[in-house]
Amino acid sequence: MSNLFMQSLDIFNLDGAHFYLVRLDNDQSISFSQASGNVTLETVHKIGQTGVTYISSGALTHSVKALDISLKIDTELALEVGRRTKRA
């Protein structure tokens, strides 16, 4: 694992985290670690306690309730409404 700047622990598992993080700490070429995969809002605190530098969680974006608003403008309708609008 030479010349690595960051190591990602994908499909994060708390049981194996300590083993991998100790190995990463012994490798001077790795400056940062990231946990991702199977990270939920319920497990993020425990994962943070393992010593990883960054945590990536899709749960933050998968749980968003979105409102999709279109900015498409019907120019013909807009012109018609403009013609009917009285100006002060």
Contact map, one row per residue, 1 for C-alpha under 8 A:
1111000000000000000000000010100000000000000000000000000000000000000000000000000000000000
1111000000000000000000000010100000000000000000000000000000000000000000000000000000000000
1111100000000000000000000000110000000000000000000000000000000000000000000000000000000000
1111111000000000000000000000110000000000000000000000000000000000000000000000000000000000
0011111000000000000000000000111100000000000000000000000000000000000000000000000000000000
0001111100000000000000000000011111000000000000000000000000000000000000000000000000000000
0001111110000000000000010000010111000000000000000000000000000000000000000000000000000000
0000011111000000000000000000000011110000000000000000000000000000000000000000000000000000
0000001111110000000000000000000011110000000000000000000000000000000000000000000000000000
0000000111110000000000000000000001111000000000000000000000000000000000000000000000000000
0000000011111000000000000000000000111110000000000000000000000000000000000000000000000000
0000000011111100100000000000000000111110000000000000000000000000000000000000000000000000
0000000000111111100000000000000000000100000000000000000000000000000000000000000000000000
0000000000011111110000000000000000000000000001100100000000000000000000000000000000000000
0000000000001111110000000000000000000000000000000000000000000000000000000000000000000000
0000000000001111111100000000000000000000000000000000000000000000000000000000000000000000
0000000000011111111110000000000000000000000000000100000000000000000000000000000000000000
0000000000000111111111000000000000000000000000000100000000000000000000000000000000000000
0000000000000001111111100000000000000000000000000000000000000000000000000000000000000000
0000000000000001111111110000000000000000000000000000000000000000000000000000000000000000
0000000000000000111111111000000000000000000000000111000000000000000000000000000000000000
0000000000000000011111111100000000000000000000000000000000000000000000000000000000000000
0000000000000000001111111110000000000000000000000000000000000000000000000000000000000000
0000001000000000000111111111010010000000000000000000000000000000000000000000000000000000
0000000000000000000011111111010000000000000000000000000000000000000000000000000000000000
0000000000000000000001111111000000000000000000000000000000000000000000000000000000000000
1100000000000000000000111111110000000000000000000000000000000000000000000000000000000000
0000000000000000000000011111111000000000000000000000000000000000000000000000000000000000
1111100000000000000000000011111000000000000000000000000000000000000000000000000000000000
0011111000000000000000011011111110000000000000000000000000000000000000000000000000000000
0000110000000000000000000001111110000000000000000000000000000000000000000000000000000000
0000111000000000000000000000011111000000000000000001110000000000000000000000000000000000
0000011110000000000000010000011111100000000000000001110000000000000000000000000000000000
0000011111000000000000000000000111110000000000000001111100000000000000000000000000000000
0000000111110000000000000000000011111010000000100001011100000000000000000000000000000000
0000000111110000000000000000000001111110000000000000001110000000000000000000000000000000
0000000001110000000000000000000000111110000000000000000111000000000000000000000000000000
0000000000111000000000000000000000011111000000000000000010000000000000000000000000000000
0000000000110000000000000000000000111111101100000000001111100000000000000000000000000000
0000000000000000000000000000000000000111111100000000000011100000000000000000000000000000
0000000000000000000000000000000000000011111110000000000000110000000000000000000000000000
0000000000000000000000000000000000000001111110000000000000000000000000000000000000000000
0000000000000000000000000000000000000011111111100000000000000000000000000000000000000000
0000000000000000000000000000000000000011111111110000001000000000000000000000000000000000
0000000000000000000000000000000000000000111111111000000000000000000000000000000000000000
0000000000000100000000000000000000000000001111111100000000000000000000000000000000000000
0000000000000100000000000000000000100000001111111111001000000000000000000000000000000000
0000000000000000000000000000000000000000000111111111001000000000000000000000000000000000
0000000000000000000000000000000000000000000011111111000000000000000000000000000000000000
0000000000000100110010000000000000000000000001111111000000000000000000000000000000000000
0000000000000000000010000000000000000000000000111111100000000000000000000000000000000000
0000000000000000000010000000000111100000000000111111111000000000000000000000000000000000
0000000000000000000000000000000111000000000000000011111000000000000000000000000000000000
0000000000000000000000000000000111100000000000000001111100000000000000000000000000000000
0000000000000000000000000000000001110010000100110001111110000000000000000000000000000000
0000000000000000000000000000000001111010000000000000011111000000000000000000000000000000
0000000000000000000000000000000000011111000000000000001111110000000000000000000000000000
0000000000000000000000000000000000001011000000000000000111111100000000000000000000000000
0000000000000000000000000000000000000011100000000000000011111110000000000000000000000000
0000000000000000000000000000000000000000100000000000000011111111000000000000000000000000
0000000000000000000000000000000000000000000000000000000001111111000000000000000000000000
0000000000000000000000000000000000000000000000000000000001111111000000000000000000000000
0000000000000000000000000000000000000000000000000000000000111111100000000000000000000000
0000000000000000000000000000000000000000000000000000000000011111110000000000000000000000
0000000000000000000000000000000000000000000000000000000000000011111000000000000000000000
0000000000000000000000000000000000000000000000000000000000000001111100000000000000000000
0000000000000000000000000000000000000000000000000000000000000000111110000000000000000000
0000000000000000000000000000000000000000000000000000000000000000011111000000000000000000
0000000000000000000000000000000000000000000000000000000000000000001111100000000000000000
0000000000000000000000000000000000000000000000000000000000000000000111110000000000000000
0000000000000000000000000000000000000000000000000000000000000000000011111000000000000000
0000000000000000000000000000000000000000000000000000000000000000000001111100000000000000
0000000000000000000000000000000000000000000000000000000000000000000000111110010000000000
0000000000000000000000000000000000000000000000000000000000000000000000011111110000000000
0000000000000000000000000000000000000000000000000000000000000000000000001111111000000000
0000000000000000000000000000000000000000000000000000000000000000000000000111111100000000
0000000000000000000000000000000000000000000000000000000000000000000000000111111110000000
0000000000000000000000000000000000000000000000000000000000000000000000001111111111000000
0000000000000000000000000000000000000000000000000000000000000000000000000011111111100000
0000000000000000000000000000000000000000000000000000000000000000000000000001111111110000
0000000000000000000000000000000000000000000000000000000000000000000000000000111111111000
0000000000000000000000000000000000000000000000000000000000000000000000000000011111111000
0000000000000000000000000000000000000000000000000000000000000000000000000000001111111100
0000000000000000000000000000000000000000000000000000000000000000000000000000000111111100
0000000000000000000000000000000000000000000000000000000000000000000000000000000011111110
0000000000000000000000000000000000000000000000000000000000000000000000000000000000111111
0000000000000000000000000000000000000000000000000000000000000000000000000000000000001111
0000000000000000000000000000000000000000000000000000000000000000000000000000000000000111
